[in-house]
Amino acid sequence: MNVRIREVGPRDGLQGEAPLGVGERVALIEALAAAGLDDIEAVAFVSPRLVPAMDGAASVMAGLHRQAGVRYWALVPNLRGASMALEAAADGLSVTVSASEAYSGKNVGRTVEESVVEAERIAGMTDGRVPVDAVISCAFGSPFEGDISPAVVGALVRRLRDGGATEVTLADTTGMATPPRLGSVLDETGPDVGLHLHDSRGTALVNAYAAVHAGVTRFDCAVGGLGGSPFAPGAGGNLATEDFVYLLDDMGVATGVDLSALLEVSAMMAALVGHSVSSRVAQAGPRGSTRAVV
């Protein structure tokens, strides 16, 4: 069994931090690629007024030394952002749709229906040139509305696929999922989905473990465990890439990621943002370590 990790640290991990320079962001992305991560969400083409840390997305993309076999993804909220991402030669587009009406309004200023239509338009404008991943926010619950019915999520997954999305990812935006809730949603969607897990309540890694056993093979993670939506109260950081790789290595599940090199990138991330990261493996070190890495 192989697991595909899409590294979202340069986007989700940094979006709530003080803005970094273009060169620093490029160096981070290239270090992640060198560690063996071949799917990297590098930038977001969003309003710099709303998310200042994502300003300069086109310059970041232009500054990358493209590596063979590495796909650089861009988060896009609308057709304009998608057009800018394609012009910047993004290899894949992430489009956000929410299962929660209230969160949809706060995050992108649209209803769920309007977001689905926009995602369909974005998928149509690519003409199959790049993959389009529809990421469903609040798939396991909303900070504004509470529980979301698994049937609602399942119906949304089917509609997005019918509308042209090449992939669909379920996001636990504020860390409300537990293995039983995860199982209920996967019963509706099947395991051919990605998972974007946040650790707000300390369940991201156990959810990922349960998902692997359920047959899920695609996961979004962020180096250091940084990140979280600025539009969702109580949102915690992402599932830390190094924590998940550490677990998968011990399970004998291939990722293609070099844990030692990844821990060096985690230390780099901590230095860039100016504070420690939440990753447990970054703090304690790999198996047999006698001191913390970060």
N, C-alpha and C positions, 0 to 999 in steps of 0.2 A: 504493500500500500504506500502511495505517495500522498503528501499533503502539499498543496500550493498555498504559499503565504504571499499576500499582497501587503507590502510595507507602506503604512500610511503616516508614519512619523513626520515626514517633511510637510505634510498637509495638516492632518488632524492633530498630530502631536504639537505642531507649532502654532496653530491658529489662535490659541488663547495666550500665547507668550508675547513678550515684547518683540517687536519686529527685528529680524536679523538681516544682515546685508545679503545681497544676491550671491556674492562669492562664498559666504559661509553656508548658505543653503545648497549651493552647487556642490561644495566639498562634502557636505553631509550625504547628499544623494549618491555621489560617486563612491563614498566609503561604504554605503549600504550595498550598492551593486557589487563592489569588490568582495564583500562578505558572502556573496552568493544569492542575494535577493534579486530575483529577475522580474518581479512585478513591483513597481514602486509608484505610489500615488505622490507625484512630485510637487504639484501645485494645485491651486484653485483659481479659476477665473471668475472671481466674485468682486463685489464692490469693495475697494480699499477703505472706504469710509466705514463700512460695517465690519470688515475683518482686516485691519491694517497689516497684520502679519503676513497676509497673502498678496500684498502689493508687489508688483514686479514679476508676475508669473511668466510673462513672455520672455523677460530677460533671463530668468532662471533656466527656462527651456533652451534658450539660445546658447547659454553658457555651458551646457552639458556636453561632455565628450561621450557621444553615444557608444554604448558597448553592445556588441552583437549578442542577441538573445535576451536582452533586457528591454522590457516594455515600461515606458514612462506614461503614467495615467494622469489625467487632469479632472478635478471635480468641476462640474459646470452646472449652474442653476437654471440656465435658460438658453434659448437659441443664440443669443448674442455671445454668451460665454462659450458655447459649443463652437461657434464660428471662429472665435479667437483661439481656442484650443487647437482646432484643426489647422489653422494658419501657423500655429507655433509647432506643428508636427507632433502633437500628442499621439501616443500609440493606442490609447484607450480613453473612453470618457465614462466618468461616474456621474450619474444623474440621481438626485435625491427626490424621493416621493415619500410622503409620510402616511402611516396608517392612522394617525391622529389628526383630526381637523384642527384642533387648537394649536398643536405644535406646528402644523403646516403653515398656518397663518403667521406665527411668530418667526419661523425659520426662513420662509421664502415669500411670505406675503400673498399666498394663493390658497385656494381650497384644494382638497385632495384631488377632486376631479380635474381642476385646472392643471395641477401638477402632472397628472397622468397624461393629459393631452399634450402638455409641453414635452414630456418624455417621449411620447410617440413621434412628435415632430422632430425632435433631436435624432432619434433613431432613423427616421426617414431621410434627414439631410446628410447623414454619413454615407449613404449608398453602399453600405457594407464595407467601407474602407477601414474602419476600426471597430473594435468591439464596444458595445454600450452596456454598462452594468447599471441596472436600476436598483438603487439602494433604498430599501424601505425602512425609514426611521420609525422608532417606537413600535417595532414589530412585536415586542413582548410586553408592552405597557407604555402608558403616557404619563408624564409628570402632571399633566393637566386633567386627564380624563380617567386615569386608573387603568384597569385591565382592558386589553383589546382582544376581541374574540378571535381565536385561531382561524375560524371560518372566514372572517373578514380579511385576514392576512393571506389566506390561501386564495381567495378570489382575486385579491390585488396582484398576487404573483402571476396567476394565469392571465390576467388582463395585460400586464406589462409584457409578458412573453408574446402574447398575441399581437401586441402593439409594436413589436420589433426589437425589444431588448434581447441582447444575446446572452446576458447573464442577469440573475437577480440575487441580491444580497440582503439578508435580514439583519437589521441593526438594532441592538439592544441599547438604545440611546442613553438611558439613565440607569443601566444596570439592574433592571427589574427581573430579568430571567433567572430561573433556577432549572436544574435538569428536568423536573416534571413539566414545567411550563414549556421548556424547549421541546420536549417530546411531543406535547400536544400540538404545537405549531408544525413540527416536522411531519406529524401524521397528516396534516392538511397539504403541505407543500411537497413532501418527499425530500430526500437528502441532496438532490441536485440543486442546492442553493449555496451561496456563500454566507458566512457569518461574520458580523462586525460587532464584537463584544466589548462592552465597557465594564469596568470593575468597581462601580460606585458602591456596591454592597459586598464586594469580596468574592463574587461567584464566577468571574470571567473564566478562570482556568478550569474550574470543575465543569462549567458549561461546555467549554471547548473539548474537554476529555469525553464528556457524554456524547457530544456531537460526532467526534471521531468514531466512537463505537456505533453510532447510528448510521455511519456511512458518509458523513459530510467530509469533503476533501478540500474546500476552499475557505480560507480565513483571512480577514484583515487584522493586522497587528501593528503596534507602534513601538519602535525602539524606546526603551526606558519606561514604557507604560504611560507616556504623556498623552495629553489630549482631552477632548470633551467639548461638547457643543456649548458655545457661549449663549445660546438661545434656550437652553434647557436647564431649569433650576436643579441643582444637585448632581449634575452630570460629572462623573468621575473619569479618570483616564482610561485609555484603551488597554486591552489585553497586551501585556508586554511581550514583544517579539522574542526576547531572550528567554523569558520564562516558558513560553510555549515550545520553543525549539529545544530547550533543556528537557522538557517532559517528553516530547516526541522522540528525541534521540534515545532516551532510555526505554521507550516503547518499541524501538526498532522501526520507527516510521520515518521514511526519507523525506527531507525537505530541500536538500542541496545547500543548506546554510551552514557556514562554519561558525560554531558557537564562540570560539575564542576571538575570532575577528569581530563578531557581532558585539561582544562585550567591550571591545575597544571602541566601537562606534557608540555604544551606550555611554561610555565615559566621555567621549567627544560631545555627545548631545548634552550631558550634564554641564560641561564647561561652556557650551554655547549659550544655554539658557540661564546659566548662573545659579543653579540650585541642584540639589540631589534629585535623582529620579526614583520612582516608586517601585521599580522592578526588584523582586526579591532576589533573583539570581545576580543582578548587578550589585546588590548590597552584600550578599553573602559569598559570592563567587561560585564557580562551578563545583561539582563534586570533588571533595578532597582539598578544597581551598582552605587555608588557615587565616585568610584575611579578606576583607571586603574589597571589591574591585572599584567601586565608586564611593 
